[in-house]
């Protein structure tokens, strides 16, 4: 018997969300860090599908001189800001842009696309 396709079946990775923070040390110097974000809408991790960017979206961002290397799809509402960091399988990406893509599949599930820049 054929199995019905569900968008959540594609969410085969787990991402961690971290927020950029700046702390002042004892010598009044700045220390830049990323702290796991556990605010409204996220527990710090979420299921996702991560793919290299390509096609029309790559050209779209390129025309605006915005570097985007990957797109992260999820079906969870998240409290993520541009400049936050997403880590998937130990690799860090900076959040560049987000959009809602409703009705992406036959189940009309809401899909959130988070566009990322790979950080080496």
C-alpha positions in Angstrom: 0.0 0.0 0.0 1.5 3.4 -1.0 2.3 5.7 1.8 1.1 9.3 1.8 3.9 11.9 1.5 4.1 14.4 4.3 6.4 17.4 4.4 7.6 16.5 7.9 9.2 13.3 6.4 11.7 15.6 4.7 12.8 17.2 8.0 15.7 14.9 8.5 18.1 17.2 10.4 18.1 19.1 13.6 19.2 22.7 13.8 20.3 24.8 16.8 19.5 28.5 16.9 22.0 30.9 18.5 21.7 34.6 19.0 24.7 37.0 18.5 25.7 38.6 21.8 28.5 41.0 22.8 29.8 40.9 26.4 32.2 43.4 28.0 35.1 41.7 29.8 37.0 42.9 32.9 39.4 44.9 30.7 36.4 46.7 29.0 37.0 44.8 25.8 34.2 43.3 23.8 33.8 39.5 23.4 31.5 38.3 20.6 29.7 35.1 21.2 26.6 33.1 20.1 24.3 31.9 22.8 21.6 29.2 22.3 18.3 31.0 21.7 15.4 29.7 23.8 13.0 32.6 23.5 9.4 32.6 22.3 8.7 30.2 19.6 11.9 28.1 19.8 13.4 25.7 22.4 16.8 26.3 20.7 16.5 23.4 18.3 14.1 22.5 15.5 13.7 19.8 12.8 14.7 21.0 9.3 15.8 20.1 5.8 18.9 21.9 4.6 19.7 22.3 0.9 22.2 24.3 -1.1 20.6 27.4 -2.8 20.2 27.3 -6.5 18.3 28.5 -9.5 16.1 31.6 -9.4 16.6 32.3 -5.6 20.4 32.4 -6.0 20.0 34.9 -8.9 17.4 36.9 -6.9 19.8 37.4 -3.9 22.8 37.9 -6.2 21.1 40.9 -7.9 20.9 42.5 -4.4 24.6 41.6 -3.6 23.4 39.3 -0.8 25.4 36.2 -0.2 23.2 33.1 0.3 24.6 29.6 0.2 21.8 27.4 1.7 18.1 27.3 2.5 16.7 25.7 5.6 13.1 24.5 5.5 11.0 23.9 8.6 7.3 23.8 9.5 7.8 25.4 12.9 7.1 29.0 13.8 10.4 30.3 15.1 11.8 33.4 16.9 14.7 33.8 14.6 16.3 37.1 13.5 18.6 38.0 10.6 22.1 37.7 12.0 21.3 34.8 14.2 23.3 31.6 13.7 21.9 28.2 12.8 24.1 25.1 13.3 23.3 21.9 11.5 25.5 18.8 11.9 28.2 20.9 13.4 28.3 23.5 10.5 27.5 27.1 11.2 25.3 29.3 9.0 24.2 32.9 9.5 20.6 33.8 8.9 20.2 36.2 6.0 16.5 36.2 5.1 13.3 34.4 6.0 10.0 33.9 4.2 6.8 31.9 4.6 5.9 29.5 1.7 2.3 28.4 2.3 0.8 25.5 0.3 4.1 24.1 -0.7 2.8 20.5 -0.8 -0.6 18.8 -1.2 -1.3 19.0 2.5 -1.2 22.8 2.5 1.2 22.8 5.4 2.9 26.1 6.1 6.6 26.0 5.2 9.1 28.4 6.5 12.3 29.0 4.4 15.3 30.5 6.2 18.1 31.6 3.8 21.6 31.2 5.1 25.2 32.1 4.5 27.8 29.4 5.2 30.3 30.6 7.8 33.7 28.9 7.6 
